[in-house]
């Protein structure tokens, strides 16, 4: 590879990295990551019966695939 190609690839990588960093910082500032309890509440409301149904449906699907 020549030096020009390396310089173009390096500049492109830096620009893409900066765009990603700006998007991440915007997400932090606008509160995109503030919903800490969403996943925990989903776990609390799952019942054992729902898990049994999901496991049974999954095993039926796997047996049809084989």
PDB file with SEQRES, HELIX, SHEET and CRYST1 records, atoms N, CA, C and O in Angstrom:
SEQRES   1 A   66  UNK UNK UNK UNK UNK UNK UNK UNK UNK UNK UNK UNK UNK          
SEQRES   2 A   66  UNK UNK UNK UNK UNK UNK UNK UNK UNK UNK UNK UNK UNK          
SEQRES   3 A   66  UNK UNK UNK UNK UNK UNK UNK UNK UNK UNK UNK UNK UNK          
SEQRES   4 A   66  UNK UNK UNK UNK UNK UNK UNK UNK UNK UNK UNK UNK UNK          
SEQRES   5 A   66  UNK UNK UNK UNK UNK UNK UNK UNK UNK UNK UNK UNK UNK          
SEQRES   6 A   66  UNK                                                          
HELIX    1 AA1 UNK A    3  UNK A   29  1                                  27    
HELIX    2 AA2 UNK A   38  UNK A   44  1                                   7    
HELIX    3 AA3 UNK A   48  UNK A   65  1                                  18    
CRYST1    1.000    1.000    1.000  90.00  90.00  90.00 P 1           1          
ATOM      1  N   UNK A   1       0.840  -1.190   0.000  1.00  0.00           N  
ATOM      2  CA  UNK A   1       0.000   0.000   0.000  1.00  0.00           C  
ATOM      3  C   UNK A   1       0.879   1.245   0.000  1.00  0.00           C  
ATOM      4  O   UNK A   1       1.953   1.282   0.600  1.00  0.00           O  
ATOM      5  N   UNK A   2       0.401   2.221  -0.667  1.00  0.00           N  
ATOM      6  CA  UNK A   2       1.176   3.461  -0.676  1.00  0.00           C  
ATOM      7  C   UNK A   2       0.723   4.386   0.446  1.00  0.00           C  
ATOM      8  O   UNK A   2      -0.292   4.147   1.102  1.00  0.00           O  
ATOM      9  N   UNK A   3       1.480   5.424   0.647  1.00  0.00           N  
ATOM     10  CA  UNK A   3       1.220   6.342   1.760  1.00  0.00           C  
ATOM     11  C   UNK A   3      -0.091   7.090   1.615  1.00  0.00           C  
ATOM     12  O   UNK A   3      -0.741   7.392   2.616  1.00  0.00           O  
ATOM     13  N   UNK A   4      -0.482   7.388   0.414  1.00  0.00           N  
ATOM     14  CA  UNK A   4      -1.735   8.107   0.198  1.00  0.00           C  
ATOM     15  C   UNK A   4      -2.920   7.268   0.647  1.00  0.00           C  
ATOM     16  O   UNK A   4      -3.842   7.775   1.286  1.00  0.00           O  
ATOM     17  N   UNK A   5      -2.894   5.978   0.310  1.00  0.00           N  
ATOM     18  CA  UNK A   5      -3.990   5.091   0.692  1.00  0.00           C  
ATOM     19  C   UNK A   5      -4.074   4.952   2.213  1.00  0.00           C  
ATOM     20  O   UNK A   5      -5.169   4.957   2.775  1.00  0.00           O  
ATOM     21  N   UNK A   6      -2.942   4.829   2.869  1.00  0.00           N  
ATOM     22  CA  UNK A   6      -2.922   4.733   4.330  1.00  0.00           C  
ATOM     23  C   UNK A   6      -3.460   6.017   4.946  1.00  0.00           C  
ATOM     24  O   UNK A   6      -4.215   5.961   5.917  1.00  0.00           O  
ATOM     25  N   UNK A   7      -3.094   7.159   4.410  1.00  0.00           N  
ATOM     26  CA  UNK A   7      -3.575   8.441   4.931  1.00  0.00           C  
ATOM     27  C   UNK A   7      -5.082   8.568   4.759  1.00  0.00           C  
ATOM     28  O   UNK A   7      -5.769   9.052   5.658  1.00  0.00           O  
ATOM     29  N   UNK A   8      -5.600   8.139   3.616  1.00  0.00           N  
ATOM     30  CA  UNK A   8      -7.048   8.199   3.374  1.00  0.00           C  
ATOM     31  C   UNK A   8      -7.780   7.270   4.336  1.00  0.00           C  
ATOM     32  O   UNK A   8      -8.803   7.645   4.909  1.00  0.00           O  
ATOM     33  N   UNK A   9      -7.260   6.066   4.513  1.00  0.00           N  
ATOM     34  CA  UNK A   9      -7.906   5.116   5.428  1.00  0.00           C  
ATOM     35  C   UNK A   9      -7.862   5.615   6.866  1.00  0.00           C  
ATOM     36  O   UNK A   9      -8.837   5.467   7.602  1.00  0.00           O  
ATOM     37  N   UNK A  10      -6.748   6.200   7.270  1.00  0.00           N  
ATOM     38  CA  UNK A  10      -6.623   6.736   8.620  1.00  0.00           C  
ATOM     39  C   UNK A  10      -7.581   7.903   8.834  1.00  0.00           C  
ATOM     40  O   UNK A  10      -8.247   7.975   9.868  1.00  0.00           O  
ATOM     41  N   UNK A  11      -7.656   8.801   7.882  1.00  0.00           N  
ATOM     42  CA  UNK A  11      -8.562   9.947   7.999  1.00  0.00           C  
ATOM     43  C   UNK A  11     -10.016   9.489   8.047  1.00  0.00           C  
ATOM     44  O   UNK A  11     -10.811  10.015   8.826  1.00  0.00           O  
ATOM     45  N   UNK A  12     -10.362   8.508   7.214  1.00  0.00           N  
ATOM     46  CA  UNK A  12     -11.730   7.980   7.210  1.00  0.00           C  
ATOM     47  C   UNK A  12     -12.064   7.338   8.548  1.00  0.00           C  
ATOM     48  O   UNK A  12     -13.160   7.534   9.074  1.00  0.00           O  
ATOM     49  N   UNK A  13     -11.135   6.578   9.099  1.00  0.00           N  
ATOM     50  CA  UNK A  13     -11.356   5.934  10.393  1.00  0.00           C  
ATOM     51  C   UNK A  13     -11.549   6.958  11.503  1.00  0.00           C  
ATOM     52  O   UNK A  13     -12.409   6.790  12.367  1.00  0.00           O  
ATOM     53  N   UNK A  14     -10.761   8.002  11.478  1.00  0.00           N  
ATOM     54  CA  UNK A  14     -10.887   9.043  12.501  1.00  0.00           C  
ATOM     55  C   UNK A  14     -12.230   9.752  12.383  1.00  0.00           C  
ATOM     56  O   UNK A  14     -12.874  10.020  13.397  1.00  0.00           O  
ATOM     57  N   UNK A  15     -12.660  10.058  11.174  1.00  0.00           N  
ATOM     58  CA  UNK A  15     -13.953  10.730  10.969  1.00  0.00           C  
ATOM     59  C   UNK A  15     -15.095   9.840  11.449  1.00  0.00           C  
ATOM     60  O   UNK A  15     -16.002  10.316  12.132  1.00  0.00           O  
ATOM     61  N   UNK A  16     -15.064   8.565  11.103  1.00  0.00           N  
ATOM     62  CA  UNK A  16     -16.123   7.643  11.537  1.00  0.00           C  
ATOM     63  C   UNK A  16     -16.124   7.512  13.057  1.00  0.00           C  
ATOM     64  O   UNK A  16     -17.186   7.467  13.677  1.00  0.00           O  
ATOM     65  N   UNK A  17     -14.939   7.451  13.657  1.00  0.00           N  
ATOM     66  CA  UNK A  17     -14.845   7.392  15.114  1.00  0.00           C  
ATOM     67  C   UNK A  17     -15.410   8.633  15.779  1.00  0.00           C  
ATOM     68  O   UNK A  17     -16.102   8.540  16.792  1.00  0.00           O  
ATOM     69  N   UNK A  18     -15.118   9.786  15.217  1.00  0.00           N  
ATOM     70  CA  UNK A  18     -15.654  11.039  15.768  1.00  0.00           C  
ATOM     71  C   UNK A  18     -17.172  11.101  15.644  1.00  0.00           C  
ATOM     72  O   UNK A  18     -17.853  11.574  16.554  1.00  0.00           O  
ATOM     73  N   UNK A  19     -17.700  10.627  14.525  1.00  0.00           N  
ATOM     74  CA  UNK A  19     -19.160  10.592  14.356  1.00  0.00           C  
ATOM     75  C   UNK A  19     -19.783   9.683  15.414  1.00  0.00           C  
ATOM     76  O   UNK A  19     -20.808  10.027  16.002  1.00  0.00           O  
ATOM     77  N   UNK A  20     -19.175   8.534  15.656  1.00  0.00           N  
ATOM     78  CA  UNK A  20     -19.679   7.625  16.686  1.00  0.00           C  
ATOM     79  C   UNK A  20     -19.605   8.236  18.070  1.00  0.00           C  
ATOM     80  O   UNK A  20     -20.537   8.096  18.862  1.00  0.00           O  
ATOM     81  N   UNK A  21     -18.509   8.912  18.370  1.00  0.00           N  
ATOM     82  CA  UNK A  21     -18.357   9.565  19.671  1.00  0.00           C  
ATOM     83  C   UNK A  21     -19.387  10.671  19.854  1.00  0.00           C  
ATOM     84  O   UNK A  21     -19.976  10.800  20.928  1.00  0.00           O  
ATOM     85  N   UNK A  22     -19.606  11.459  18.825  1.00  0.00           N  
ATOM     86  CA  UNK A  22     -20.608  12.534  18.896  1.00  0.00           C  
ATOM     87  C   UNK A  22     -22.002  11.949  19.104  1.00  0.00           C  
ATOM     88  O   UNK A  22     -22.785  12.474  19.895  1.00  0.00           O  
ATOM     89  N   UNK A  23     -22.312  10.863  18.398  1.00  0.00           N  
ATOM     90  CA  UNK A  23     -23.626  10.233  18.565  1.00  0.00           C  
ATOM     91  C   UNK A  23     -23.789   9.685  19.977  1.00  0.00           C  
ATOM     92  O   UNK A  23     -24.863   9.810  20.566  1.00  0.00           O  
ATOM     93  N   UNK A  24     -22.746   9.083  20.526  1.00  0.00           N  
ATOM     94  CA  UNK A  24     -22.804   8.558  21.889  1.00  0.00           C  
ATOM     95  C   UNK A  24     -22.991   9.680  22.905  1.00  0.00           C  
ATOM     96  O   UNK A  24     -23.820   9.569  23.809  1.00  0.00           O  
ATOM     97  N   UNK A  25     -22.231  10.750  22.762  1.00  0.00           N  
ATOM     98  CA  UNK A  25     -22.368  11.873  23.692  1.00  0.00           C  
ATOM     99  C   UNK A  25     -23.739  12.529  23.579  1.00  0.00           C  
ATOM    100  O   UNK A  25     -24.306  12.953  24.587  1.00  0.00           O  
ATOM    101  N   UNK A  26     -24.276  12.618  22.366  1.00  0.00           N  
ATOM    102  CA  UNK A  26     -25.629  13.147  22.188  1.00  0.00           C  
ATOM    103  C   UNK A  26     -26.639  12.250  22.912  1.00  0.00           C  
ATOM    104  O   UNK A  26     -27.562  12.748  23.556  1.00  0.00           O  
ATOM    105  N   UNK A  27     -26.464  10.934  22.806  1.00  0.00           N  
ATOM    106  CA  UNK A  27     -27.359  10.005  23.486  1.00  0.00           C  
ATOM    107  C   UNK A  27     -27.298  10.161  24.993  1.00  0.00           C  
ATOM    108  O   UNK A  27     -28.328  10.102  25.666  1.00  0.00           O  
ATOM    109  N   UNK A  28     -26.114  10.356  25.526  1.00  0.00           N  
ATOM    110  CA  UNK A  28     -25.983  10.588  26.965  1.00  0.00           C  
ATOM    111  C   UNK A  28     -26.675  11.877  27.383  1.00  0.00           C  
ATOM    112  O   UNK A  28     -27.394  11.913  28.381  1.00  0.00           O  
ATOM    113  N   UNK A  29     -26.450  12.935  26.608  1.00  0.00           N  
ATOM    114  CA  UNK A  29     -27.015  14.241  26.950  1.00  0.00           C  
ATOM    115  C   UNK A  29     -28.536  14.251  26.846  1.00  0.00           C  
ATOM    116  O   UNK A  29     -29.208  14.903  27.645  1.00  0.00           O  
ATOM    117  N   UNK A  30     -29.084  13.532  25.866  1.00  0.00           N  
ATOM    118  CA  UNK A  30     -30.532  13.566  25.661  1.00  0.00           C  
ATOM    119  C   UNK A  30     -31.277  12.515  26.482  1.00  0.00           C  
ATOM    120  O   UNK A  30     -32.499  12.407  26.380  1.00  0.00           O  
ATOM    121  N   UNK A  31     -30.558  11.740  27.294  1.00  0.00           N  
ATOM    122  CA  UNK A  31     -31.229  10.807  28.195  1.00  0.00           C  
ATOM    123  C   UNK A  31     -31.600   9.476  27.570  1.00  0.00           C  
ATOM    124  O   UNK A  31     -32.521   8.815  28.049  1.00  0.00           O  
ATOM    125  N   UNK A  32     -30.917   9.066  26.524  1.00  0.00           N  
ATOM    126  CA  UNK A  32     -31.242   7.803  25.867  1.00  0.00           C  
ATOM    127  C   UNK A  32     -30.927   6.594  26.746  1.00  0.00           C  
ATOM    128  O   UNK A  32     -31.507   5.527  26.546  1.00  0.00           O  
ATOM    129  N   UNK A  33     -30.028   6.738  27.706  1.00  0.00           N  
ATOM    130  CA  UNK A  33     -29.599   5.615  28.528  1.00  0.00           C  
ATOM    131  C   UNK A  33     -30.122   5.718  29.958  1.00  0.00           C  
ATOM    132  O   UNK A  33     -29.589   5.058  30.850  1.00  0.00           O  
ATOM    133  N   UNK A  34     -31.142   6.520  30.196  1.00  0.00           N  
ATOM    134  CA  UNK A  34     -31.624   6.757  31.552  1.00  0.00           C  
ATOM    135  C   UNK A  34     -32.631   5.734  32.052  1.00  0.00           C  
ATOM    136  O   UNK A  34     -32.969   5.754  33.235  1.00  0.00           O  
ATOM    137  N   UNK A  35     -33.120   4.849  31.209  1.00  0.00           N  
ATOM    138  CA  UNK A  35     -34.150   3.893  31.612  1.00  0.00           C  
ATOM    139  C   UNK A  35     -33.506   2.653  32.228  1.00  0.00           C  
ATOM    140  O   UNK A  35     -33.448   1.594  31.603  1.00  0.00           O  
ATOM    141  N   UNK A  36     -33.022   2.801  33.470  1.00  0.00           N  
ATOM    142  CA  UNK A  36     -32.291   1.726  34.131  1.00  0.00           C  
ATOM    143  C   UNK A  36     -33.207   0.599  34.595  1.00  0.00           C  
ATOM    144  O   UNK A  36     -32.775  -0.552  34.669  1.00  0.00           O  
ATOM    145  N   UNK A  37     -34.445   0.904  34.903  1.00  0.00           N  
ATOM    146  CA  UNK A  37     -35.322  -0.079  35.525  1.00  0.00           C  
ATOM    147  C   UNK A  37     -36.136  -0.892  34.530  1.00  0.00           C  
ATOM    148  O   UNK A  37     -36.832  -1.823  34.934  1.00  0.00           O  
ATOM    149  N   UNK A  38     -36.074  -0.574  33.261  1.00  0.00           N  
ATOM    150  CA  UNK A  38     -36.921  -1.246  32.274  1.00  0.00           C  
ATOM    151  C   UNK A  38     -36.661  -2.748  32.243  1.00  0.00           C  
ATOM    152  O   UNK A  38     -37.599  -3.543  32.300  1.00  0.00           O  
ATOM    153  N   UNK A  39     -35.409  -3.133  32.154  1.00  0.00           N  
ATOM    154  CA  UNK A  39     -35.084  -4.554  32.072  1.00  0.00           C  
ATOM    155  C   UNK A  39     -35.411  -5.271  33.379  1.00  0.00           C  
ATOM    156  O   UNK A  39     -35.888  -6.406  33.364  1.00  0.00           O  
ATOM    157  N   UNK A  40     -35.160  -4.620  34.494  1.00  0.00           N  
ATOM    158  CA  UNK A  40     -35.427  -5.255  35.784  1.00  0.00           C  
ATOM    159  C   UNK A  40     -36.926  -5.445  36.004  1.00  0.00           C  
ATOM    160  O   UNK A  40     -37.335  -6.450  36.586  1.00  0.00           O  
ATOM    161  N   UNK A  41     -37.739  -4.519  35.561  1.00  0.00           N  
ATOM    162  CA  UNK A  41     -39.178  -4.668  35.716  1.00  0.00           C  
ATOM    163  C   UNK A  41     -39.702  -5.793  34.843  1.00  0.00           C  
ATOM    164  O   UNK A  41     -40.641  -6.491  35.228  1.00  0.00           O  
ATOM    165  N   UNK A  42     -39.114  -5.976  33.685  1.00  0.00           N  
ATOM    166  CA  UNK A  42     -39.515  -7.077  32.818  1.00  0.00           C  
ATOM    167  C   UNK A  42     -39.250  -8.417  33.462  1.00  0.00           C  
ATOM    168  O   UNK A  42     -40.042  -9.347  33.307  1.00  0.00           O  
ATOM    169  N   UNK A  43     -38.150  -8.534  34.182  1.00  0.00           N  
ATOM    170  CA  UNK A  43     -37.818  -9.776  34.870  1.00  0.00           C  
ATOM    171  C   UNK A  43     -38.793 -10.017  36.016  1.00  0.00           C  
ATOM    172  O   UNK A  43     -39.201 -11.155  36.248  1.00  0.00           O  
ATOM    173  N   UNK A  44     -39.165  -8.985  36.721  1.00  0.00           N  
ATOM    174  CA  UNK A  44     -40.053  -9.143  37.869  1.00  0.00           C  
ATOM    175  C   UNK A  44     -41.443  -9.620  37.468  1.00  0.00           C  
ATOM    176  O   UNK A  44     -42.091 -10.332  38.235  1.00  0.00           O  
ATOM    177  N   UNK A  45     -41.907  -9.247  36.292  1.00  0.00           N  
ATOM    178  CA  UNK A  45     -43.261  -9.591  35.893  1.00  0.00           C  
ATOM    179  C   UNK A  45     -43.356 -10.887  35.099  1.00  0.00           C  
ATOM    180  O   UNK A  45     -44.455 -11.285  34.712  1.00  0.00           O  
ATOM    181  N   UNK A  46     -42.229 -11.557  34.846  1.00  0.00           N  
ATOM    182  CA  UNK A  46     -42.270 -12.863  34.184  1.00  0.00           C  
ATOM    183  C   UNK A  46     -42.699 -13.919  35.191  1.00  0.00           C  
ATOM    184  O   UNK A  46     -42.209 -13.943  36.320  1.00  0.00           O  
ATOM    185  N   UNK A  47     -43.598 -14.776  34.790  1.00  0.00           N  
ATOM    186  CA  UNK A  47     -44.026 -15.852  35.674  1.00  0.00           C  
ATOM    187  C   UNK A  47     -43.416 -17.167  35.205  1.00  0.00           C  
ATOM    188  O   UNK A  47     -42.939 -17.272  34.075  1.00  0.00           O  
ATOM    189  N   UNK A  48     -43.435 -18.163  36.078  1.00  0.00           N  
ATOM    190  CA  UNK A  48     -42.902 -19.471  35.708  1.00  0.00           C  
ATOM    191  C   UNK A  48     -43.742 -20.104  34.605  1.00  0.00           C  
ATOM    192  O   UNK A  48     -43.220 -20.824  33.754  1.00  0.00           O  
ATOM    193  N   UNK A  49     -45.026 -19.837  34.621  1.00  0.00           N  
ATOM    194  CA  UNK A  49     -45.908 -20.389  33.588  1.00  0.00           C  
ATOM    195  C   UNK A  49     -45.525 -19.861  32.201  1.00  0.00           C  
ATOM    196  O   UNK A  49     -45.498 -20.614  31.228  1.00  0.00           O  
ATOM    197  N   UNK A  50     -45.234 -18.571  32.125  1.00  0.00           N  
ATOM    198  CA  UNK A  50     -44.798 -17.995  30.847  1.00  0.00           C  
ATOM    199  C   UNK A  50     -43.494 -18.628  30.375  1.00  0.00           C  
ATOM    200  O   UNK A  50     -43.312 -18.873  29.182  1.00  0.00           O  
ATOM    201  N   UNK A  51     -42.586 -18.891  31.317  1.00  0.00           N  
ATOM    202  CA  UNK A  51     -41.318 -19.521  30.954  1.00  0.00           C  
ATOM    203  C   UNK A  51     -41.534 -20.945  30.459  1.00  0.00           C  
ATOM    204  O   UNK A  51     -40.872 -21.378  29.516  1.00  0.00           O  
ATOM    205  N   UNK A  52     -42.453 -21.678  31.082  1.00  0.00           N  
ATOM    206  CA  UNK A  52     -42.753 -23.046  30.635  1.00  0.00           C  
ATOM    207  C   UNK A  52     -43.325 -23.038  29.222  1.00  0.00           C  
ATOM    208  O   UNK A  52     -42.949 -23.862  28.389  1.00  0.00           O  
ATOM    209  N   UNK A  53     -44.233 -22.107  28.958  1.00  0.00           N  
ATOM    210  CA  UNK A  53     -44.816 -22.003  27.616  1.00  0.00           C  
ATOM    211  C   UNK A  53     -43.738 -21.677  26.582  1.00  0.00           C  
ATOM    212  O   UNK A  53     -43.720 -22.250  25.493  1.00  0.00           O  
ATOM    213  N   UNK A  54     -42.847 -20.760  26.929  1.00  0.00           N  
ATOM    214  CA  UNK A  54     -41.783 -20.378  25.999  1.00  0.00           C  
ATOM    215  C   UNK A  54     -40.849 -21.554  25.735  1.00  0.00           C  
ATOM    216  O   UNK A  54     -40.437 -21.771  24.595  1.00  0.00           O  
ATOM    217  N   UNK A  55     -40.512 -22.314  26.773  1.00  0.00           N  
ATOM    218  CA  UNK A  55     -39.631 -23.470  26.599  1.00  0.00           C  
ATOM    219  C   UNK A  55     -40.310 -24.543  25.754  1.00  0.00           C  
ATOM    220  O   UNK A  55     -39.672 -25.163  24.903  1.00  0.00           O  
ATOM    221  N   UNK A  56     -41.601 -24.762  25.988  1.00  0.00           N  
ATOM    222  CA  UNK A  56     -42.337 -25.766  25.213  1.00  0.00           C  
ATOM    223  C   UNK A  56     -42.423 -25.349  23.741  1.00  0.00           C  
ATOM    224  O   UNK A  56     -42.222 -26.173  22.849  1.00  0.00           O  
ATOM    225  N   UNK A  57     -42.719 -24.079  23.493  1.00  0.00           N  
ATOM    226  CA  UNK A  57     -42.787 -23.595  22.109  1.00  0.00           C  
ATOM    227  C   UNK A  57     -41.429 -23.699  21.418  1.00  0.00           C  
ATOM    228  O   UNK A  57     -41.344 -24.032  20.236  1.00  0.00           O  
ATOM    229  N   UNK A  58     -40.380 -23.411  22.166  1.00  0.00           N  
ATOM    230  CA  UNK A  58     -39.034 -23.482  21.604  1.00  0.00           C  
ATOM    231  C   UNK A  58     -38.663 -24.927  21.270  1.00  0.00           C  
ATOM    232  O   UNK A  58     -38.057 -25.190  20.231  1.00  0.00           O  
ATOM    233  N   UNK A  59     -39.027 -25.865  22.150  1.00  0.00           N  
ATOM    234  CA  UNK A  59     -38.697 -27.265  21.876  1.00  0.00           C  
ATOM    235  C   UNK A  59     -39.510 -27.789  20.693  1.00  0.00           C  
ATOM    236  O   UNK A  59     -39.008 -28.596  19.911  1.00  0.00           O  
ATOM    237  N   UNK A  60     -40.768 -27.337  20.552  1.00  0.00           N  
ATOM    238  CA  UNK A  60     -41.567 -27.737  19.388  1.00  0.00           C  
ATOM    239  C   UNK A  60     -40.939 -27.209  18.102  1.00  0.00           C  
ATOM    240  O   UNK A  60     -40.875 -27.913  17.094  1.00  0.00           O  
ATOM    241  N   UNK A  61     -40.479 -25.967  18.152  1.00  0.00           N  
ATOM    242  CA  UNK A  61     -39.859 -25.365  16.974  1.00  0.00           C  
ATOM    243  C   UNK A  61     -38.581 -26.113  16.604  1.00  0.00           C  
ATOM    244  O   UNK A  61     -38.323 -26.375  15.429  1.00  0.00           O  
ATOM    245  N   UNK A  62     -37.780 -26.456  17.621  1.00  0.00           N  
ATOM    246  CA  UNK A  62     -36.527 -27.165  17.358  1.00  0.00           C  
ATOM    247  C   UNK A  62     -36.781 -28.565  16.824  1.00  0.00           C  
ATOM    248  O   UNK A  62     -36.024 -29.046  15.980  1.00  0.00           O  
ATOM    249  N   UNK A  63     -37.833 -29.233  17.300  1.00  0.00           N  
ATOM    250  CA  UNK A  63     -38.115 -30.582  16.811  1.00  0.00           C  
ATOM    251  C   UNK A  63     -38.620 -30.544  15.366  1.00  0.00           C  
ATOM    252  O   UNK A  63     -38.381 -31.485  14.610  1.00  0.00           O  
ATOM    253  N   UNK A  64     -39.316 -29.469  14.972  1.00  0.00           N  
ATOM    254  CA  UNK A  64     -39.773 -29.332  13.586  1.00  0.00           C  
ATOM    255  C   UNK A  64     -38.597 -29.065  12.653  1.00  0.00           C  
ATOM    256  O   UNK A  64     -38.593 -29.511  11.505  1.00  0.00           O  
ATOM    257  N   UNK A  65     -37.595 -28.334  13.154  1.00  0.00           N  
ATOM    258  CA  UNK A  65     -36.432 -28.004  12.328  1.00  0.00           C  
ATOM    259  C   UNK A  65     -35.570 -29.233  12.054  1.00  0.00           C  
ATOM    260  O   UNK A  65     -34.899 -29.292  11.024  1.00  0.00           O  
ATOM    261  N   UNK A  66     -35.574 -30.204  12.947  1.00  0.00           N  
ATOM    262  CA  UNK A  66     -34.731 -31.406  12.776  1.00  0.00           C  
ATOM    263  C   UNK A  66     -35.418 -32.418  11.979  1.00  0.00           C  
ATOM    264  O   UNK A  66     -34.865 -33.490  11.734  1.00  0.00           O  
TER     265      UNK A  66                                                      
END                                                                             
